[in-house]
Amino acid sequence: MAMEPQVHAHENLRRIRRQPLALSSETLVNAAPYDGDGHVLLVRPTISAVDLATWAGEQKEWIESRLATYGGILFRGFQVATAGALDRIVAAIAGDPLAYKERSSPRRLVGGNVYTSTEHPPDQPIFPHNENSYQHVFPRRVFFCCATPASTGGQTPVTDVRRVFQRIDPAIRQRFIDRRVLYVRNFGDGLGLPWQVVFQTDDRSAVEEYCWNAGIKWTWRDGNRLTTRQIRPAVARHPRTGEMVWFNHATFFHVSTLAPSIRDALRSQFSEEDLPNNTYYGDGGQIEPDVLDELRAAYAEATRTFTWQTGDLLLLDNMLMAHAREPFTGPRSILVGLAMPACWADFT
């Protein structure tokens, strides 16, 4: 009889020990700036087997608030290395992944709306750019995941375009605000992507309908060639933070930004009006060489980098952060997802 209370106490203790440990979503990760410059927030799991898609779906506002501050979040240690995993995370954070339309670079579709990163030759760098900022509709979120890092190089530098805007001489900024940017693209001369790939159709009438809806002027030329001309703003006000951002492809598409060997080869082969890509002020005026030099310097000063690890996932606010690519050797596989469409008409 005297032992019974102790037995009950022992059973109660066993029941308590069987209860699962409840962890809040916040305690499943830790977060700190990747470096002292505050370009990217590094987020790691505190325990193994945290499912990033599930966690992110419960922490959308936490993610959005950190993106507004840092512009980018590097999720490391969650082992996101497949198209299926990336697709789930994109959907959890930012809605359905977007198709890659009005293309400017060669990519392959991996699955769903997940693509390879730009497949330019590995010895060539890719200049910083905000994804599809030249388009009428552009993504506000860009996701990268590292399936296979390069043997050497292959980093994806990020550029805070708030800092780019602040670095540019105010007189030059105002010139672009007033005059905007004209993008001229030529398709069908054997260099760059053919218009059938860019617009994902062989039907000329479908291309014309797309251009009409997107505010693009088009001209069909001999030999099944196409020229497009479109004017877009050079700057925007971020919808959450209210900050002004330098958001355009003016420097990226300008022929002078290309590597000297490529630039000289193009200029020897094509007249200026026939170059695959080029940019001007929106009224058609030439962008001055010293202005382009200043723009490139502004990007360089606002750019930071990190080294990929297998399974890394990088999330960028596309209106706050541009991205680039360093030359590399060896195999490299970076998968890309785009999400959260926005329209230039909403910012003008």
VOPAGU-2260 file (C-alpha; in pm, 1 decimal, decimal comma):
REM VOPAGU-2260
SITE   aa  ch    i         X         Y         Z
SITE  MET   A    0       0,0       0,0       0,0
SITE  ALA   A    1     281,2     245,3      85,3
SITE  MET   A    2     440,1     196,1    -258,8
SITE  GLU   A    3     132,8     294,9    -466,7
SITE  PRO   A    4     183,8     673,9    -467,1
SITE  GLN   A    5     543,2     624,7    -589,1
SITE  VAL   A    6     423,9     402,4    -875,3
SITE  HIS   A    7     172,2     666,5    -983,2
SITE  ALA   A    8     441,2     932,8    -967,2
SITE  HIS   A    9     673,8     720,4   -1180,7
SITE  GLU   A   10     401,0     665,6   -1442,1
SITE  ASN   A   11     322,0    1038,0   -1451,1
SITE  LEU   A   12     688,6    1116,9   -1508,7
SITE  ARG   A   13     703,3     870,8   -1799,4
SITE  ARG   A   14     398,3    1034,5   -1958,1
SITE  ILE   A   15     559,4    1378,0   -1929,0
SITE  ARG   A   16     879,8    1253,8   -2091,6
SITE  ARG   A   17     684,8    1114,5   -2386,7
SITE  GLN   A   18     541,7    1456,6   -2475,9
SITE  PRO   A   19     704,5    1600,6   -2794,0
SITE  LEU   A   20     913,0    1915,3   -2754,9
SITE  ALA   A   21     723,7    2207,4   -2909,6
SITE  LEU   A   22     952,6    2442,9   -3102,2
SITE  SER   A   23     831,8    2769,7   -3250,8
SITE  SER   A   24     915,3    2840,6   -3613,3
SITE  GLU   A   25    1153,1    3115,8   -3505,5
SITE  THR   A   26    1366,0    2879,7   -3296,7
SITE  LEU   A   27    1420,1    2644,5   -3591,3
SITE  VAL   A   28    1663,6    2884,8   -3758,0
SITE  ASN   A   29    1924,4    3139,5   -3667,7
SITE  ALA   A   30    1996,3    3447,3   -3874,7
SITE  ALA   A   31    2284,2    3693,1   -3902,1
SITE  PRO   A   32    2430,9    3918,3   -4173,9
SITE  TYR   A   33    2654,3    3725,4   -4412,2
SITE  ASP   A   34    2919,7    3994,0   -4371,0
SITE  GLY   A   35    2954,9    4331,8   -4209,7
SITE  ASP   A   36    2816,4    4514,8   -4510,4
SITE  GLY   A   37    2460,0    4396,2   -4464,1
SITE  HIS   A   38    2394,6    4295,7   -4823,8
SITE  VAL   A   39    2259,7    3947,7   -4749,0
SITE  LEU   A   40    2111,8    3779,4   -4442,3
SITE  LEU   A   41    2246,4    3428,7   -4376,0
SITE  VAL   A   42    1984,4    3188,9   -4236,2
SITE  ARG   A   43    2072,5    2839,6   -4108,5
SITE  PRO   A   44    1864,2    2564,5   -3943,5
SITE  THR   A   45    1925,1    2506,8   -3572,7
SITE  ILE   A   46    1831,2    2139,1   -3596,7
SITE  SER   A   47    1862,4    1888,0   -3877,6
SITE  ALA   A   48    1582,0    1805,3   -4116,4
SITE  VAL   A   49    1406,3    2142,7   -4111,6
SITE  ASP   A   50    1189,7    2149,7   -4423,7
SITE  LEU   A   51    1249,5    2494,7   -4572,0
SITE  ALA   A   52     925,8    2505,3   -4772,6
SITE  THR   A   53     715,8    2427,2   -4463,8
SITE  TRP   A   54     907,2    2669,2   -4242,2
SITE  ALA   A   55     896,6    2948,2   -4501,4
SITE  GLY   A   56     525,3    2904,6   -4557,7
SITE  GLU   A   57     470,5    2977,8   -4187,9
SITE  GLN   A   58     712,8    3270,6   -4181,0
SITE  LYS   A   59     620,5    3480,8   -4485,7
SITE  GLU   A   60     606,8    3810,3   -4299,1
SITE  TRP   A   61     938,9    3738,7   -4124,6
SITE  ILE   A   62    1095,2    3672,9   -4466,1
SITE  GLU   A   63     937,2    3981,1   -4624,6
SITE  SER   A   64    1054,8    4210,4   -4345,3
SITE  ARG   A   65    1414,2    4079,5   -4369,7
SITE  LEU   A   66    1411,2    4108,9   -4747,1
SITE  ALA   A   67    1304,5    4472,8   -4717,4
SITE  THR   A   68    1610,9    4537,2   -4499,5
SITE  TYR   A   69    1877,5    4320,7   -4660,2
SITE  GLY   A   70    1752,0    4271,4   -5015,3
SITE  GLY   A   71    1861,5    3907,6   -5011,5
SITE  ILE   A   72    1850,0    3599,2   -4788,8
SITE  LEU   A   73    2092,9    3309,2   -4822,8
SITE  PHE   A   74    1942,2    2989,7   -4680,5
SITE  ARG   A   75    2228,5    2750,3   -4605,6
SITE  GLY   A   76    2213,6    2400,9   -4461,2
SITE  PHE   A   77    1860,1    2320,4   -4582,3
SITE  GLN   A   78    1990,0    2116,4   -4879,6
SITE  VAL   A   79    1776,5    2259,9   -5158,3
SITE  ALA   A   80    1939,4    2108,7   -5466,3
SITE  THR   A   81    1662,9    1990,3   -5700,9
SITE  ALA   A   82    1405,9    2153,6   -5925,2
SITE  GLY   A   83    1123,5    1995,4   -5727,2
SITE  ALA   A   84    1252,0    2132,3   -5396,9
SITE  LEU   A   85    1300,4    2477,7   -5545,4
SITE  ASP   A   86     951,6    2473,6   -5697,0
SITE  ARG   A   87     797,3    2397,9   -5354,6
SITE  ILE   A   88     989,0    2678,8   -5185,9
SITE  VAL   A   89     903,2    2935,9   -5451,6
SITE  ALA   A   90     535,0    2848,4   -5417,8
SITE  ALA   A   91     549,5    2862,2   -5036,5
SITE  ILE   A   92     712,0    3205,4   -5025,0
SITE  ALA   A   93     596,3    3390,8   -5334,8
SITE  GLY   A   94     327,8    3198,1   -5519,8
SITE  ASP   A   95     346,6    2998,0   -5840,1
SITE  PRO   A   96     676,8    3021,2   -6031,9
SITE  LEU   A   97     659,4    3231,6   -6348,9
SITE  ALA   A   98     743,5    3127,0   -6702,6
SITE  TYR   A   99    1052,8    3290,9   -6852,4
SITE  LYS   A  100     911,5    3520,5   -7123,7
SITE  GLU   A  101    1062,4    3781,5   -7357,1
SITE  ARG   A  102    1395,1    3612,4   -7303,8
SITE  SER   A  103    1735,5    3776,6   -7317,2
SITE  SER   A  104    1960,8    3482,7   -7229,3
SITE  PRO   A  105    1985,1    3110,9   -7309,0
SITE  ARG   A  106    1830,8    2886,3   -7042,8
SITE  ARG   A  107    1686,1    2536,5   -7028,9
SITE  LEU   A  108    1360,5    2440,3   -6863,6
SITE  VAL   A  109    1432,6    2183,9   -6591,8
SITE  GLY   A  110    1079,8    2121,0   -6464,7
SITE  GLY   A  111     763,7    2318,0   -6395,4
SITE  ASN   A  112     881,5    2678,3   -6428,6
SITE  VAL   A  113    1229,2    2611,3   -6291,1
SITE  TYR   A  114    1515,0    2692,7   -6527,7
SITE  THR   A  115    1890,3    2667,9   -6548,7
SITE  SER   A  116    2077,4    2990,5   -6484,7
SITE  THR   A  117    2205,4    3176,6   -6790,3
SITE  GLU   A  118    2414,3    2945,3   -7005,9
SITE  HIS   A  119    2673,0    3189,7   -7135,7
SITE  PRO   A  120    3026,8    3054,2   -7190,5
SITE  PRO   A  121    3188,3    2989,1   -6851,6
SITE  ASP   A  122    3490,5    3210,7   -6917,7
SITE  GLN   A  123    3270,7    3520,9   -6953,6
SITE  PRO   A  124    3139,9    3725,7   -6659,0
SITE  ILE   A  125    2778,5    3844,4   -6656,5
SITE  PHE   A  126    2724,2    4206,4   -6555,7
SITE  PRO   A  127    2485,1    4289,5   -6266,4
SITE  HIS   A  128    2120,9    4320,4   -6366,2
SITE  ASN   A  129    1774,3    4314,5   -6212,6
SITE  GLU   A  130    1591,5    4025,1   -6372,0
SITE  ASN   A  131    1371,3    4135,7   -6665,5
SITE  SER   A  132    1363,6    4502,4   -6561,5
SITE  TYR   A  133    1333,0    4591,1   -6932,6
SITE  GLN   A  134    1001,7    4406,0   -6955,2
SITE  HIS   A  135     653,1    4547,7   -6905,0
SITE  VAL   A  136     595,0    4275,4   -6642,2
SITE  PHE   A  137     885,4    4161,2   -6425,9
SITE  PRO   A  138     932,4    3931,9   -6121,5
SITE  ARG   A  139     970,0    4084,9   -5776,2
SITE  ARG   A  140    1127,6    3766,2   -5640,9
SITE  VAL   A  141    1418,8    3567,0   -5783,6
SITE  PHE   A  142    1528,8    3233,6   -5635,3
SITE  PHE   A  143    1856,8    3052,0   -5702,1
SITE  CYS   A  144    1955,4    2712,0   -5569,3
SITE  CYS   A  145    2294,2    2548,9   -5603,5
SITE  ALA   A  146    2277,0    2190,4   -5723,7
SITE  THR   A  147    2649,0    2179,5   -5811,2
SITE  PRO   A  148    2901,2    2453,6   -5731,5
SITE  ALA   A  149    3177,8    2530,9   -5980,5
SITE  SER   A  150    3526,4    2392,7   -5927,2
SITE  THR   A  151    3657,4    2749,8   -5921,8
SITE  GLY   A  152    3476,0    3082,3   -5948,8
SITE  GLY   A  153    3111,3    3084,0   -6050,5
SITE  GLN   A  154    2993,7    3312,1   -5770,2
SITE  THR   A  155    2665,6    3502,6   -5803,7
SITE  PRO   A  156    2753,7    3855,4   -5686,4
SITE  VAL   A  157    2465,4    4069,7   -5562,9
SITE  THR   A  158    2430,0    4446,6   -5600,2
SITE  ASP   A  159    2216,3    4667,7   -5378,8
SITE  VAL   A  160    2049,9    4900,9   -5630,8
SITE  ARG   A  161    1946,1    5138,6   -5353,3
SITE  ARG   A  162    2317,1    5206,7   -5312,7
SITE  VAL   A  163    2362,7    5229,7   -5689,3
SITE  PHE   A  164    2093,2    5498,6   -5701,8
SITE  GLN   A  165    2258,8    5691,9   -5418,2
SITE  ARG   A  166    2606,0    5664,0   -5574,3
SITE  ILE   A  167    2507,3    5808,6   -5914,7
SITE  ASP   A  168    2547,5    6183,0   -5965,2
SITE  PRO   A  169    2205,5    6344,9   -5901,9
SITE  ALA   A  170    2220,3    6527,2   -6236,5
SITE  ILE   A  171    2268,7    6197,5   -6420,6
SITE  ARG   A  172    1990,2    6034,8   -6220,9
SITE  GLN   A  173    1754,4    6316,7   -6314,3
SITE  ARG   A  174    1850,1    6287,0   -6680,3
SITE  PHE   A  175    1741,4    5922,9   -6679,2
SITE  ILE   A  176    1428,8    5998,4   -6477,6
SITE  ASP   A  177    1325,9    6262,2   -6731,4
SITE  ARG   A  178    1430,7    6081,4   -7049,4
SITE  ARG   A  179    1397,5    5714,2   -6944,6
SITE  VAL   A  180    1567,7    5425,9   -7128,4
SITE  LEU   A  181    1520,2    5295,5   -7482,0
SITE  TYR   A  182    1602,5    4928,7   -7545,1
SITE  VAL   A  183    1670,0    4827,4   -7906,2
SITE  ARG   A  184    1695,4    4456,2   -7980,3
SITE  ASN   A  185    1756,2    4276,5   -8310,6
SITE  PHE   A  186    1673,1    3911,0   -8370,3
SITE  GLY   A  187    1754,3    3677,2   -8654,9
SITE  ASP   A  188    2109,0    3775,9   -8755,8
SITE  GLY   A  189    2266,3    3458,5   -8620,8
SITE  LEU   A  190    2385,1    3608,3   -8291,5
SITE  GLY   A  191    2191,2    3597,5   -7969,0
SITE  LEU   A  192    1854,4    3430,4   -7934,3
SITE  PRO   A  193    1618,4    3407,1   -8234,1
SITE  TRP   A  194    1281,0    3574,5   -8190,4
SITE  GLN   A  195    1111,4    3233,0   -8189,8
SITE  VAL   A  196    1298,5    3149,4   -7867,3
SITE  VAL   A  197    1264,2    3495,6   -7713,7
SITE  PHE   A  198     884,9    3498,8   -7754,7
SITE  GLN   A  199     836,4    3119,9   -7735,8
SITE  THR   A  200     636,0    3102,2   -8059,5
SITE  ASP   A  201     678,3    3065,4   -8436,4
SITE  ASP   A  202     366,4    3273,5   -8500,1
SITE  ARG   A  203     435,9    3633,0   -8603,6
SITE  SER   A  204      87,4    3742,1   -8507,2
SITE  ALA   A  205     142,1    3609,5   -8153,0
SITE  VAL   A  206     464,9    3812,2   -8130,8
SITE  GLU   A  207     281,3    4122,8   -8250,2
SITE  GLU   A  208       4,6    4071,8   -7995,1
SITE  TYR   A  209     260,0    4033,4   -7715,7
SITE  CYS   A  210     444,9    4346,8   -7825,9
SITE  TRP   A  211     124,3    4547,6   -7852,2
SITE  ASN   A  212      19,3    4452,4   -7500,5
SITE  ALA   A  213     367,9    4522,0   -7362,1
SITE  GLY   A  214     415,4    4861,6   -7526,3
SITE  ILE   A  215     687,4    4739,3   -7762,8
SITE  LYS   A  216     726,0    4873,3   -8117,2
SITE  TRP   A  217     822,8    4608,9   -8370,2
SITE  THR   A  218     952,6    4596,6   -8726,7
SITE  TRP   A  219     974,0    4284,8   -8939,4
SITE  ARG   A  220    1275,6    4289,8   -9169,6
SITE  ASP   A  221    1404,1    4089,0   -9464,0
SITE  GLY   A  222    1525,9    3738,5   -9387,1
SITE  ASN   A  223    1268,5    3676,6   -9111,8
SITE  ARG   A  224    1445,8    3926,1   -8885,9
SITE  LEU   A  225    1280,0    4133,1   -8615,0
SITE  THR   A  226    1367,7    4462,7   -8446,6
SITE  THR   A  227    1197,7    4573,2   -8124,6
SITE  ARG   A  228    1210,6    4910,1   -7949,6
SITE  GLN   A  229    1071,5    4971,2   -7601,4
SITE  ILE   A  230    1096,1    5261,0   -7357,9
SITE  ARG   A  231    1097,4    5191,6   -6984,7
SITE  PRO   A  232    1164,7    5395,5   -6670,0
SITE  ALA   A  233    1515,3    5391,7   -6523,5
SITE  VAL   A  234    1415,5    5414,7   -6157,0
SITE  ALA   A  235    1133,1    5301,3   -5932,8
SITE  ARG   A  236    1011,0    5351,2   -5578,3
SITE  HIS   A  237    1011,8    5026,2   -5384,3
SITE  PRO   A  238     651,2    4937,2   -5293,7
SITE  ARG   A  239     729,5    4830,6   -4935,6
SITE  THR   A  240    1020,1    5046,7   -4823,0
SITE  GLY   A  241     947,2    5358,8   -5028,8
SITE  GLU   A  242    1316,9    5380,2   -5125,7
SITE  MET   A  243    1427,1    5484,1   -5472,6
SITE  VAL   A  244    1604,8    5209,2   -5666,6
SITE  TRP   A  245    1809,2    5207,8   -5986,8
SITE  PHE   A  246    1606,3    4950,4   -6178,8
SITE  ASN   A  247    1691,7    4906,2   -6546,7
SITE  HIS   A  248    1906,1    4727,1   -6805,4
SITE  ALA   A  249    2060,5    5047,0   -6945,9
SITE  THR   A  250    2416,9    4946,9   -6855,3
SITE  PHE   A  251    2372,1    4572,1   -6896,4
SITE  PHE   A  252    2244,4    4590,8   -7257,1
SITE  HIS   A  253    2477,4    4868,6   -7373,0
SITE  VAL   A  254    2736,3    4744,5   -7619,8
SITE  SER   A  255    3019,2    4919,6   -7431,6
SITE  THR   A  256    2962,4    4695,2   -7125,9
SITE  LEU   A  257    3060,7    4382,4   -7318,3
SITE  ALA   A  258    3410,0    4238,7   -7292,1
SITE  PRO   A  259    3637,4    4433,9   -7532,4
SITE  SER   A  260    3695,1    4137,6   -7764,4
SITE  ILE   A  261    3321,7    4070,8   -7801,5
SITE  ARG   A  262    3233,7    4439,9   -7828,0
SITE  ASP   A  263    3492,0    4500,9   -8100,9
SITE  ALA   A  264    3383,7    4192,2   -8295,4
SITE  LEU   A  265    3019,6    4302,7   -8289,9
SITE  ARG   A  266    3101,8    4656,3   -8395,8
SITE  SER   A  267    3309,8    4529,8   -8686,6
SITE  GLN   A  268    3028,8    4299,8   -8803,1
SITE  PHE   A  269    2718,5    4514,6   -8744,7
SITE  SER   A  270    2617,4    4875,5   -8782,0
SITE  GLU   A  271    2502,3    5032,7   -8457,5
SITE  GLU   A  272    2132,9    5002,8   -8544,5
SITE  ASP   A  273    2178,3    4629,4   -8614,6
SITE  LEU   A  274    2355,7    4530,6   -8292,4
SITE  PRO   A  275    2180,2    4245,1   -8108,8
SITE  ASN   A  276    2121,7    4469,7   -7804,7
SITE  ASN   A  277    2186,6    4833,1   -7728,9
SITE  THR   A  278    2046,6    5109,7   -7511,2
SITE  TYR   A  279    1981,6    5483,2   -7546,6
SITE  TYR   A  280    1803,5    5756,0   -7361,5
SITE  GLY   A  281    1432,4    5717,8   -7412,3
SITE  ASP   A  282    1425,0    5999,1   -7669,5
SITE  GLY   A  283    1682,8    5813,3   -7880,5
SITE  GLY   A  284    1986,0    6012,6   -7769,7
SITE  GLN   A  285    2321,4    5846,2   -7712,5
SITE  ILE   A  286    2416,4    5766,1   -7352,9
SITE  GLU   A  287    2749,1    5939,3   -7302,6
SITE  PRO   A  288    3060,0    5720,0   -7245,6
SITE  ASP   A  289    3148,4    5898,5   -6920,3
SITE  VAL   A  290    2793,9    5840,2   -6792,2
SITE  LEU   A  291    2821,7    5468,8   -6869,4
SITE  ASP   A  292    3157,6    5459,4   -6690,3
SITE  GLU   A  293    2997,8    5617,7   -6383,9
SITE  LEU   A  294    2710,7    5370,8   -6391,4
SITE  ARG   A  295    2947,5    5075,3   -6408,6
SITE  ALA   A  296    3149,8    5218,3   -6120,1
SITE  ALA   A  297    2831,7    5260,7   -5913,3
SITE  TYR   A  298    2741,8    4894,6   -5965,9
SITE  ALA   A  299    3094,7    4784,0   -5873,8
SITE  GLU   A  300    3093,2    4979,0   -5546,9
SITE  ALA   A  301    2756,7    4835,1   -5443,2
SITE  THR   A  302    2841,0    4471,3   -5527,3
SITE  ARG   A  303    2933,0    4196,4   -5281,0
SITE  THR   A  304    2979,7    3824,2   -5331,1
SITE  PHE   A  305    2973,5    3487,4   -5157,9
SITE  THR   A  306    3085,6    3136,6   -5254,1
SITE  TRP   A  307    2819,1    2879,0   -5335,2
SITE  GLN   A  308    2783,4    2557,7   -5135,6
SITE  THR   A  309    2578,8    2259,4   -5250,6
SITE  GLY   A  310    2218,1    2298,1   -5136,8
SITE  ASP   A  311    2232,0    2676,4   -5089,2
SITE  LEU   A  312    1920,4    2875,7   -5173,5
SITE  LEU   A  313    1944,7    3248,8   -5242,4
SITE  LEU   A  314    1626,3    3457,9   -5237,4
SITE  LEU   A  315    1644,9    3811,6   -5378,4
SITE  ASP   A  316    1403,7    4099,1   -5380,0
SITE  ASN   A  317    1450,2    4172,3   -5749,1
SITE  MET   A  318    1375,0    4542,2   -5701,2
SITE  LEU   A  319    1641,7    4580,9   -5432,1
SITE  MET   A  320    1913,8    4347,2   -5554,7
SITE  ALA   A  321    2072,2    4295,6   -5894,7
SITE  HIS   A  322    2273,2    3981,0   -5955,2
SITE  ALA   A  323    2565,4    3880,1   -6175,1
SITE  ARG   A  324    2792,7    3582,5   -6245,0
SITE  GLU   A  325    3165,9    3532,3   -6217,2
SITE  PRO   A  326    3359,9    3318,5   -6468,9
SITE  PHE   A  327    3410,3    2959,6   -6360,4
SITE  THR   A  328    3569,4    2624,8   -6431,4
SITE  GLY   A  329    3427,4    2276,5   -6391,9
SITE  PRO   A  330    3063,1    2174,4   -6372,7
SITE  ARG   A  331    2822,2    2431,8   -6230,5
SITE  SER   A  332    2448,0    2392,2   -6188,4
SITE  ILE   A  333    2244,1    2679,9   -6047,1
SITE  LEU   A  334    1865,6    2651,4   -6080,2
SITE  VAL   A  335    1641,7    2958,5   -6103,2
SITE  GLY   A  336    1279,3    3034,0   -6020,2
SITE  LEU   A  337    1096,2    3364,2   -6076,1
SITE  ALA   A  338     781,5    3473,2   -5892,0
SITE  MET   A  339     552,8    3757,1   -5781,3
SITE  PRO   A  340     485,6    3945,9   -6105,9
SITE  ALA   A  341     472,9    4324,9   -6107,3
SITE  CYS   A  342     389,4    4568,8   -6386,1
SITE  TRP   A  343     574,3    4891,0   -6469,2
SITE  ALA   A  344     234,7    5060,7   -6496,0
SITE  ASP   A  345     198,6    5018,7   -6118,4
SITE  PHE   A  346     514,0    5225,4   -6057,5
SITE  THR   A  347     459,8    5515,9   -6295,8
